[in-house]
Amino acid sequence: MGNIWQGLTEAARLVLHLDADLLEITARSLQVTLSATVIAALIGLPTGAWLAVSRFRARRVVVATMNALMGLPPVVVGLLVYMLFSRSGPLGVLGLLFTPAAMIIAQVIIIAPIMASISHQAIRELWADYHDLLISLNASRVQRIRALLWDGRRSLLTAALAGFGRAIGEVGAIMIVGGNIDHATRVLTTAIALETGKGNLALALGLGFVLIALAMAVNLALHFLTRTETSGRW
């Protein structure tokens, strides 16, 4: 209990005094995670919708593979990205290893399949309801996808939130490709791992509470937005 209260006190002190290191680490966490979430949404949501309205021979295999990729071990993703951008790797010339860009790429690989799978499920149900209408209107495939994405935007916000939640708490992959470099690639999760390893449990716990508060704030913001949208339609 002593460590918990000490951690709470330390977290309160860091927040109330607007600790410079905490603000920097938090801002970088948001920068990396939000960037990865937006990029993954631009990839995963249309992909899931396209799979829902398309019919081709290998479709079931593609959907099964996409669902399987939801369980990708983050450390394996980190290792693959590390090998890709290391000096001896095929993209080593870009110099992205141990930068926020590499961390964003790793997170996109991890969360894009999650968003695509949730999007596919949501859009498939909408497609069953609107199939006859969209076919009768002679809508093209792109028009069908755009219409379904717009109508299912609340479900897609949930998919984006699921991706954000997975990314904000990720530590294994971004530790490998980011290196946890102070003032460069250190984020909340890697800072927590570092302080725990150093035995500074109070600070680690304080950072953990900040991370939880950040994730809850995003959840509450999305909940408020979706409720506002629902109320506006009435």
C-alpha positions in Angstrom: 0.0 0.0 0.0 2.9 2.3 0.8 4.2 2.1 -2.8 0.7 2.8 -4.2 0.2 5.9 -2.1 3.7 7.0 -2.9 3.0 6.5 -6.6 -0.2 8.4 -6.4 1.5 11.3 -4.6 4.3 11.3 -7.2 1.9 11.2 -10.0 -0.1 14.2 -8.5 3.1 16.1 -8.0 4.3 15.5 -11.6 0.9 16.6 -13.0 0.3 19.6 -10.7 3.8 21.0 -11.2 3.6 20.3 -15.0 6.9 18.4 -14.9 8.8 19.1 -18.1 10.0 15.5 -18.7 6.5 14.2 -18.1 5.0 16.7 -20.5 7.6 15.8 -23.1 7.1 12.1 -22.7 3.3 12.4 -22.7 3.3 14.6 -25.8 5.5 12.2 -27.6 3.3 9.3 -26.6 0.3 11.1 -28.1 2.2 12.1 -31.2 3.3 8.6 -32.0 0.0 6.8 -31.0 -2.3 9.3 -32.7 -0.2 9.3 -35.9 -0.2 5.5 -36.0 -4.0 5.4 -35.3 -4.8 7.9 -38.1 -2.5 6.0 -40.6 -3.9 2.6 -39.6 -7.4 3.9 -39.9 -6.8 5.2 -43.4 -5.5 1.7 -44.3 -7.6 -0.7 -42.1 -11.1 0.8 -42.3 -11.4 1.0 -46.1 -9.7 -2.4 -46.4 -12.3 -4.0 -44.1 -15.1 -2.3 -46.0 -13.7 -3.4 -49.3 -13.6 -7.0 -48.1 -17.2 -6.8 -46.9 -18.6 -5.7 -50.3 -16.2 -7.7 -52.6 -16.5 -11.3 -53.7 -13.5 -13.1 -55.1 -12.1 -16.6 -54.9 -9.5 -16.1 -52.1 -11.7 -13.8 -50.0 -12.2 -16.2 -47.1 -8.5 -16.8 -47.0 -7.8 -13.1 -46.9 -10.3 -12.5 -44.2 -9.0 -15.4 -42.1 -5.5 -14.1 -42.5 -6.5 -10.6 -41.5 -8.2 -11.9 -38.4 -5.1 -14.0 -37.6 -2.9 -10.9 -37.9 -4.9 -9.3 -35.0 -2.9 -11.5 -32.7 0.5 -10.5 -34.1 3.1 -10.6 -31.2 4.3 -7.0 -30.8 7.9 -8.0 -30.2 8.0 -10.0 -33.4 6.7 -6.9 -35.3 9.4 -4.9 -33.6 12.0 -7.3 -34.6 10.8 -7.4 -38.3 10.8 -3.6 -38.4 14.2 -3.4 -36.7 15.6 -5.8 -39.4 13.9 -3.8 -42.1 15.4 -0.4 -41.1 18.7 -1.5 -39.6 21.9 -0.5 -41.3 22.2 -3.9 -43.0 18.5 -4.0 -43.8 16.8 -3.2 -47.2 15.6 0.2 -45.9 18.5 1.0 -43.7 19.5 3.9 -45.9 16.4 5.8 -44.8 17.9 6.1 -41.3 14.5 5.7 -39.5 15.6 3.2 -36.9 15.5 4.6 -33.3 13.2 7.5 -34.4 9.5 8.2 -33.7 8.8 7.3 -37.4 9.9 3.7 -36.8 7.7 3.5 -33.7 4.8 4.7 -35.7 5.4 2.2 -38.5 5.5 -0.7 -35.9 2.3 0.5 -34.3 0.6 0.8 -37.6 1.5 -2.9 -38.5 0.1 -4.0 -35.1 -3.2 -2.1 -35.1 -4.2 -1.9 -38.8 -5.4 -5.6 -38.8 -7.5 -4.9 -35.7 -9.2 -1.9 -37.3 -9.7 -3.8 -40.6 -11.2 -6.8 -38.8 -13.7 -4.7 -36.8 -14.5 -2.6 -39.8 -15.1 -5.7 -41.9 -17.6 -7.1 -39.3 -19.5 -3.8 -39.0 -19.6 -3.1 -42.7 -20.6 -6.6 -43.5 -23.7 -6.2 -41.4 -24.6 -2.9 -43.0 -24.0 -4.4 -46.5 -26.6 -7.1 -45.7 -29.1 -4.3 -44.9 -28.2 -2.0 -47.8 -27.2 -4.5 -50.5 -30.4 -4.4 -52.5 -30.7 -0.6 -52.3 -27.2 0.1 -53.4 -27.4 -2.4 -56.2 -30.7 -0.9 -57.4 -29.1 2.5 -57.4 -26.3 1.1 -59.6 -23.7 2.4 -57.2 -20.1 1.7 -58.1 -17.9 -0.3 -55.6 -16.2 2.9 -54.4 -19.6 4.6 -53.9 -20.9 1.6 -52.0 -17.8 1.6 -49.7 -18.1 5.4 -49.1 -21.8 5.1 -48.3 -21.3 2.2 -45.9 -18.3 3.8 -44.2 -20.3 7.0 -43.6 -23.3 5.1 -42.3 -21.2 2.9 -40.0 -19.0 5.8 -38.8 -19.9 5.2 -35.1 -18.8 1.5 -35.3 -15.7 2.6 -37.1 -14.9 5.1 -34.3 -15.0 2.1 -32.0 -12.6 0.3 -34.3 -10.3 3.4 -34.2 -10.5 3.5 -30.4 -9.6 -0.2 -30.1 -6.6 0.5 -32.2 -5.6 3.5 -30.2 -6.0 1.5 -26.9 -3.8 -1.2 -28.2 -1.2 1.3 -29.5 -1.0 3.6 -26.4 -0.2 0.6 -24.2 2.4 -1.0 -26.5 5.9 -1.4 -25.2 7.7 -4.4 -26.8 7.8 -3.3 -30.4 8.5 0.4 -29.8 11.2 -0.5 -27.2 13.0 -2.5 -30.0 12.6 0.0 -32.8 12.7 3.2 -30.7 15.5 2.3 -28.3 13.9 4.3 -25.4 16.2 7.2 -26.0 15.7 10.1 -23.6 14.4 13.3 -25.3 14.1 11.4 -28.6 12.0 8.2 -28.5 11.0 7.7 -24.8 7.3 7.4 -24.3 5.1 6.6 -21.3 5.2 2.8 -21.6 9.0 2.6 -22.2 9.6 5.1 -19.4 7.5 2.9 -17.0 9.6 -0.2 -18.1 12.8 1.8 -17.5 11.9 3.1 -14.1 10.6 -0.3 -13.0 14.0 -1.8 -14.0 15.8 0.8 -12.0 13.7 0.0 -9.0 12.0 3.4 -9.0 8.6 1.9 -8.5 7.0 5.2 -7.2 7.8 7.1 -10.4 6.9 4.1 -12.5 3.5 3.8 -10.8 3.0 7.6 -11.2 3.7 7.4 -14.9 1.3 4.4 -15.1 -1.5 6.5 -13.6 -0.8 9.2 -16.1 -1.1 6.6 -18.9 -4.3 5.2 -17.5 -5.8 8.8 -17.2 -4.8 9.5 -20.8 -6.4 6.4 -22.1 -9.6 7.1 -20.1 -9.7 10.7 -21.3 -9.7 9.5 -25.0 -12.4 7.0 -24.2 -14.6 9.6 -22.5 -14.0 12.1 -25.3 -15.1 9.5 -27.9 -18.1 8.5 -25.8 -19.1 12.2 -25.6 -18.7 12.7 -29.3 -20.8 9.7 -30.2 -23.5 10.7 -27.7 -23.6 14.2 -29.1 -24.0 12.8 -32.7 -26.8 10.6 -31.5 -28.6 13.4 -29.8 -28.2 15.6 -32.8 -30.1 13.2 -35.0 -33.1 13.4 -32.8 
